[in-house]
Amino acid sequence: MLFQPYLFLLRSTLNLFSNLRPAILYPQLADASTLKPEIVSGLDLMIVRELTGGIYFGQPRGVRVLENGERQGFNTATYTESEIRRIAHSAFKIAQKRNKKLCSVDKANVLECTEFWREIVTEVGKEYPDVALSHMYVDNAAMQLVRAPKQFDVILTSNLFGDVLSDCASMLTGSIGMLPSASLNETGKGMYEPIHGSAPDIAGKNIANPLATILSAAMMLRYTFNNEVAAARIEQAVNDALDANVRTVDIYSEGMTKVSCSEMGDAVVTALKNRS
């Protein structure tokens, strides 16, 4: 119960409003995904999640007692125009560096807050005529991620929806242990972490998948230090380790070599040295 509020405080204090969550399926792990290989093979999408606003931070919030004595829980979903504009600019700039396609996800048919979100994102989109902008309701987006995930390139969405959709996307890649993330401020500085969190249930067992953490370091080199060469070397080392058929338990399949967390890390280090 204490972890999340402190994490939220860290994000808001450092103004880490732009959360980048790539979902890439390495070809060696096509069988680890719960979907058919023809649906997910070649998957490479980026979810851009607004991280310091929305219902997670909105006020008022809490639990109260109504006049009839019944208890009621409540939260408030709010977004200011400036909050939406800055995350939209972040997403459009990323789309420009990829395949110039952006899907903004909302629930504009029900929630005024996200109807406003769609309005502002559309306005910002006029500043990026080279990027094809589309809009999708979040329930449909969740369905489409399972039905035809490769239709997406960059997904822009709010804090709550991004939290849910990025975990959904993680299973397309075979395991939540494969997904890194970056949380950035306006100057490109930020915090890098795997999206799976601390996983206290497996702490000390040496079975966690370290690849998302390693790939988070690659993202740090790319987005904060602008060192594309070093980032690509780390990503290639991960690819080479998977080529060596070593797998942690979460991505293990028949015929592979099951290894511990530390052994997988050693495999990546070896691959990195072999390419130096």
N, C-alpha and C positions, 0 to 999 in steps of 0.2 A: 504493500500500500504506500510505502514511503518513497519507493524508487521513482515512480512516474512523476510526482510533483517536483522532485529535485531535478529530474531530467528536463521537465518543462521549464523550470527556472533557468537552467543552463542555456537552453535554446533561446529563451526570450532575452536573457541578460546579454548574450553574445550576438543577438539579432540574427540568428541562423534561420532565416525565413525560407530559404530555397533548399529543399531536400531532393536530391537526385538519387533515383533508385533504378539502376539498369537491370534488366532481366535478359540474360543471354544464355542460350542453350548451347553448351559445348557439344560438338558432334559426337564425342565419345560417350555422352550421357543421354543420348536420345532414348535409350531403353529405360533409363531411370525415371523419366517423366511418366506421370499417370495417364497421359494422353498418347494417342497413336503417333508414331514417328512422323508420318506425313503431315500431321497437324502442326507439330512444333519444330521440326527440323529447320534449322536456319533462323530460329527466333532471335531477334535483337531489337529490344524496345527499351525506351527510357520513360520512367514515370517521374514527373516533376510535381512534387507535393508541397503545397504551402504549409509551413511548419510552425508558425508562431501566432496564428490567428484561428478563427473559426470557433466551433463549439467547445474545443478543449480549453480555450482561454476565456471564453465569453462570460460576462457577468450580467445579471445575478445567476448564481448556481447554488445548489444545496438540497437539503431535505427539510420540509416544513410541515407543520400540523395545520390542517384546514379547520375552518370553523365547526365542521361537523365531527371533528376529532380524528379524521382519517389522515394518515401521513401521505405526503406527495413529494416525489423527487423531481427536480427541474434543472435544466441547463439552457443556456442561451447561445444561439448561433449568430454570430455577427462578423461582417467583413466591411472594412472601410474601402473607399475607392482606391486610396493609395496602396493599401495592402494587396489588392487584386492587381493593380497595374504593375507593381514591381515583380510579382511572381510571374505574371504574364510575360513581361519583357524577358525574364530569365528563361522561360520555356521557349519563347520564339527564337531567342539567340541560339539556344541549343539545337532547335529544329533546323536553323540555317546551316549548322555544321554537320547535320546528318542528312536526312532525305527530304527535308523541307516539307514535312507533313506534321500537323499538330491537331490532336483531338482534345478538346476541352470537355471534361466530364462534370456534370452537375445534376441537379434535380429540380430544374427550373419549372417543371409542370406542377410542383407542389410547394416548394420553399421559396419565399420571396428573396431570401438572402442569396440563393443560388441563381435566381432569375436576374438579380443585380449582377452577380458574378458573370453570367453569360453576356450581359450588356457591355460590361467594361472590357472583357476579353475580346469581344468583337471590335470595339473601338481601338484597342491596342493593335489588333491584327491588321488594321489598315496601314500601320506603319511598317508592316512586313509583307509587302505584296508578293514576295517570292515564296512565301510559306502558305501552303494550302491549309486553311482552318476549317475544322468541322466541330460539331457539338454532339454530345451523346448523353443521355440520361444514365445515371450510375447503375441502375439495375440492368439496363441493356448492356452497359460496358462490362459488367461482371459476367454476363452470359457470353458476350462476344470474346472475352479473354479465353474462355474455355472452348468456344465453338470455332473461332478463326483468329487466333492471337496475332498472326503475322500481318493482319490488316493494319495494325498499329505501328507507329514509329515513335512519336513522342506523345505521351498522355499528360495533360495538365489538369490538376484537380486540387480540391480543398484538403485541409488537414485530415478530417475524418474519412472522407472517401479515399484519399491517398493511402491512409493507414490500411484500410481493408483491401483495396485493389492490389497494393504491392505485395501483400501476403498471398493473395490469390495468384499473382504472377509468379511468385517464388516456386510454386509447385509445378509450373510449366517447365522450369529449368531442372527439375529432378529433386531439388532439396532447398529448403530455406538457408541451408548452410553454404549455398553458392552465391548468395546475393550481397554485394557490398552496398554502401551508401555514402553520400556526401551531404553535409548540411552546411550551407554557405551563407555568408553575409554579402553585402553589396560590393565589397572589395575582393571577393573570391577567397577570403580566409574562412576557415571553418573547422568542423569536427567530422571525422571519418570513422565509420563503424559498420560492422555487419548488421543487417536488419534483424537478425534473430535475437538480439539482446543477450542477456547474461546466462540464460539456460541453467538456473541453479539445480535443476533435477539431475543434471549429468556432470556437475562440477566435481573435479578431482578424479574422474574416471578415465581420462585420456582418450575419449572416444569422439569428441566434438570434431566437426569438419572445420579446419582452419582456413579453407580457401577463400571464404567471404572476407575474412580479416585481411588476408594477403592482398586480395583484390581491392580492398578499401585503401591500402597503402598505394596501390597503383593509381587509384582515383586521386589521392592526395598529390601525387607527383604531377598528374595531368592538370588538375583544376586550380590548385593553389600555387604550385611551383612552375607551372607551364613547361614541364619536362616530358614531352610526349615520347621521346626515345626511351627514357627510363621506365615510364609507365608501360609502354608496349613490351619491353623486355620482361617485366614481371608477368604480364598477362600471357606472354608466349611460354614462360617457364611453367605456369600453371597448366597450359595446354600440353606441354611436353610431359609433365608429371602424369596427366591423365592418359597420354599416349602410352606411358609405361605400365598401364593397367593396374595402378594402385588405387584403392578406393577406401574411404572411410565408411563406416557402417550405414550411414544415411544414403549413400549413393552406390552401395555395393550391388553387384549383380553376378550371376553365376559365371564362373570362368575368370573372374577378376581376383586380385590379391587384396584381401581385407587388411587394412593397416590402421594403426592408432593415429590420434591427432598429431603427435610429435613425429611419427614416421612419415605422415603426409607432408608435414612442414619440411622435413629433411629431403624428401623427394623433390620438392620445389626448389630448395637451395641447390641441390645437385644439378637440376636442370638449368638453373640460372648460371652456375659456374661453367657448365658445359658449353654455354653460348657466349661466354665472356672472351 
